[in-house]
Amino acid sequence: MTETEKALRVQVLVIGSGAGGATTANVLAEQGFEVVVLEEGDRHPLSSYGQAPTTAMRQLYRNYGMTPIMGKVPIGFVEGRCLGGSTEINSGFWHRLPPEFLLRWKARFGVEDFSNEILEPHFEWAEEALKVGSRGSGYWPKSTEVFNRGIKAMAWSAQEVKRAASGCVNNNTCSTGCPKGAKQGVSVDLIPRAEAKGARFLTGCKVKLLLKSGRHITGVLAELKREGGSSDLVRIDADYVFVCAGPTQTPTLLRRSGIKEHVGDTFQIHPMLKVTALFDETIDAQKSVMPLLQVKEFWPDISIGGSFFSVGHLALNLADNWNENADAMNNYRNMASYYVGVRGTGRGTVRAKMLGDGDPVLKYELSDVDVRHLSQGLARLATMLLAAGAREVYPCVFGLGKITSELEAVRWLDESLPRSSLSLTTVHAFSTCPMGERADRCAADSFGKVHGVQNLFINDASMLPDSPGINPQGTIMALAHRNAEHFAETAR
Ligand SMILES: Cc1cc2nc3c(=O)[nH]c(=O)nc-3n(C[C@H](O)[C@H](O)[C@H](O)COP(=O)(O)OP(=O)(O)OC[C@H]3O[C@@H](n4cnc5c(N)ncnc54)[C@H](O)[C@@H]3O)c2cc1C
């Protein structure tokens, strides 16, 4: 951070440089707006990516990768905090918003100008920008191959999902930052493109407060990190402010700044239950990209797919029943991890801490439906892995050490796992500032303009009105692109 000015004035201020922020900056810089992006995390060169998970988490993740979502069942959540945000550490799986959800959002939230036809060019833009596509070669890593064997045995509908990872060299670094730049975090290409168009990205700069005068945002108060660890508090004035700080930080910043109407009241996630399988054959999942197929047979309520695998992550996955399962660590080369993800029908909130730094407090209560779907998903995934040849299946469920037969597995089709025994995680969060014309439900209008404030916009995962039931980045970027273009047309 080299800026030393104590007060700046800019035309458009974008807060956050992830999926939503990088997209917004690109569109607005291209349209000739003066754009400055403030990013709390640092800029890291690709040469520093791909380090051991604990190092990468300190470098690229918020809270070193340990953010709890509190509730009767605590859920582990991770998100990025670096130039490029969570796109730098995600897996790059790509979906377009399914038409069913599009209609649901229109019906429940009154999202206007919203159809497949309208969204199509925006998805196309994002897909071109991130080189989204199917894998070129026919070769599958072993962890995908055995998964496919199970899918075939069950005769389920499944697909190899497109990814923002053209040229993937299968080196298992998605979640630690891809040093090859094959996985397209937005810092690889999109941010340099925005910079070439004139957008400026200031890193190590955390926005603490939005400054208001009546119904108008006049600017922000931000903390700029200086070399040596000290920091300056600066005021940056702006004509327009786009908050793209992600699903937990955007509502927190708004609430800290006194903007609370339907903000942080509807936190949604895809709760995920991880399951590890032990095979007789060598898999070497620790050396390869995660399994590339997703089972859609039970979608939208239940999705089944592949998880990142490292020896450290395996230890975590076995930790619920460590005394019983610790010896399995010796067989790590024969193991691979998968997940059951459910759409998430519980309810959550995001609030700013009353004391101290004002950081978010995240709460989510699983619904009974979530617990049923997680139980049924486990039954199906375990059955499928056994059909694929797994000898033992280890779910992240306290007290359920391993599943070794199909009869043990199918039990959970009809019974619910004890809620308190679940060890859940998530990497998909959204819906904390829903958009739509239903002012009784939404924080912002159909294009992300915050209700009741003249020049404040949200343009990130927060604006998705509800859980999309698919990997969300495509939808976030397509909507952010649409909204930024709409802003550019109307602001002139
Ligand atoms: C491990 C992992 C795997 C994932 N896998 C996939 C996948 O395969 N496919 C998929 O579609 N999605 C995936 N996701 C989810 C996807 O990456 C996110 O949904 C998406 O990046 C969210 O976009 P966003 O713009 O809302 O937030 P982010 O991309 O997280 O960007 C927000 C940025 O804002 C910055 N910020 C926050 N507060 C402030 C502040 N006060 N001042 C300045 N800057 C601030 C943050 O540091 C961050 O850089 C994954 C996520 C993770 C963590």
The ligand as a MOL file (V3000), in Angstrom:
LIG
                    3D

  0  0  0     0  0            999 V3000
M  V30 BEGIN CTAB
M  V30 COUNTS 53 58 0 0 0
M  V30 BEGIN ATOM
M  V30 1 C -12.5790 -23.1340 -0.5670 0
M  V30 2 C -13.6800 -22.5930 -1.4530 0
M  V30 3 C -14.1030 -23.3460 -2.5510 0
M  V30 4 C -15.1290 -22.8550 -3.3710 0
M  V30 5 N -15.4460 -23.5430 -4.5110 0
M  V30 6 C -16.3160 -22.9890 -5.3950 0
M  V30 7 C -16.5320 -23.5790 -6.6730 0
M  V30 8 O -15.9170 -24.5810 -7.0220 0
M  V30 9 N -17.4370 -22.9900 -7.4930 0
M  V30 10 C -18.1470 -21.8800 -7.1290 0
M  V30 11 O -18.9990 -21.4300 -7.8970 0
M  V30 12 N -17.9400 -21.2900 -5.9270 0
M  V30 13 C -17.0260 -21.7960 -5.0800 0
M  V30 14 N -16.7640 -21.1610 -3.8940 0
M  V30 15 C -17.5540 -19.9510 -3.5470 0
M  V30 16 C -17.1520 -18.7170 -4.3480 0
M  V30 17 O -15.7550 -18.5790 -4.4040 0
M  V30 18 C -17.7910 -17.5010 -3.6660 0
M  V30 19 O -19.1920 -17.7010 -3.6370 0
M  V30 20 C -17.5040 -16.1860 -4.3750 0
M  V30 21 O -16.1360 -15.9490 -4.5330 0
M  V30 22 C -18.1190 -15.0270 -3.5580 0
M  V30 23 O -17.8930 -13.8300 -4.2550 0
M  V30 24 P -17.9720 -12.4420 -3.4880 0
M  V30 25 O -17.5590 -11.3790 -4.4430 0
M  V30 26 O -19.2760 -12.3370 -2.8140 0
M  V30 27 O -16.9040 -12.5630 -2.2960 0
M  V30 28 P -15.3450 -12.8700 -2.3270 0
M  V30 29 O -14.9570 -13.4940 -3.6310 0
M  V30 30 O -15.0260 -13.6420 -1.1100 0
M  V30 31 O -14.6600 -11.4380 -2.2570 0
M  V30 32 C -14.8700 -10.5640 -1.1740 0
M  V30 33 C -13.6080 -9.7210 -0.9760 0
M  V30 34 O -13.9260 -8.5750 -0.1820 0
M  V30 35 C -12.8500 -8.3070 0.7030 0
M  V30 36 N -13.3620 -7.5520 1.8480 0
M  V30 37 C -14.2030 -7.9820 2.8130 0
M  V30 38 N -14.4730 -6.9890 3.6920 0
M  V30 39 C -13.7780 -5.9030 3.2700 0
M  V30 40 C -13.6620 -4.5770 3.7580 0
M  V30 41 N -14.3320 -4.1700 4.8610 0
M  V30 42 N -12.8490 -3.7130 3.0990 0
M  V30 43 C -12.1670 -4.1060 1.9670 0
M  V30 44 N -12.2610 -5.3720 1.4670 0
M  V30 45 C -13.0670 -6.2570 2.1080 0
M  V30 46 C -12.3720 -9.7060 1.0890 0
M  V30 47 O -11.0620 -9.6650 1.6180 0
M  V30 48 C -12.4940 -10.4540 -0.2250 0
M  V30 49 O -11.2890 -10.3800 -0.9570 0
M  V30 50 C -15.7630 -21.6250 -3.0530 0
M  V30 51 C -15.3410 -20.8910 -1.9480 0
M  V30 52 C -14.2890 -21.3520 -1.1540 0
M  V30 53 C -13.8560 -20.5280 0.0150 0
M  V30 END ATOM
M  V30 BEGIN BOND
M  V30 1 1 1 2
M  V30 2 1 2 3
M  V30 3 2 2 52
M  V30 4 2 3 4
M  V30 5 1 4 5
M  V30 6 1 4 50
M  V30 7 2 5 6
M  V30 8 1 6 7
M  V30 9 1 6 13
M  V30 10 2 7 8
M  V30 11 1 7 9
M  V30 12 1 9 10
M  V30 13 2 10 11
M  V30 14 1 10 12
M  V30 15 2 12 13
M  V30 16 1 13 14
M  V30 17 1 14 15
M  V30 18 1 14 50
M  V30 19 1 15 16
M  V30 20 1 16 17
M  V30 21 1 16 18
M  V30 22 1 18 19
M  V30 23 1 18 20
M  V30 24 1 20 21
M  V30 25 1 20 22
M  V30 26 1 22 23
M  V30 27 1 23 24
M  V30 28 2 24 25
M  V30 29 1 24 26
M  V30 30 1 24 27
M  V30 31 1 27 28
M  V30 32 2 28 29
M  V30 33 1 28 30
M  V30 34 1 28 31
M  V30 35 1 31 32
M  V30 36 1 32 33
M  V30 37 1 33 34
M  V30 38 1 33 48
M  V30 39 1 34 35
M  V30 40 1 35 36
M  V30 41 1 35 46
M  V30 42 1 36 37
M  V30 43 1 36 45
M  V30 44 2 37 38
M  V30 45 1 38 39
M  V30 46 1 39 40
M  V30 47 2 39 45
M  V30 48 1 40 41
M  V30 49 2 40 42
M  V30 50 1 42 43
M  V30 51 2 43 44
M  V30 52 1 44 45
M  V30 53 1 46 47
M  V30 54 1 46 48
M  V30 55 1 48 49
M  V30 56 2 50 51
M  V30 57 1 51 52
M  V30 58 1 52 53
M  V30 END BOND
M  V30 END CTAB
M  END
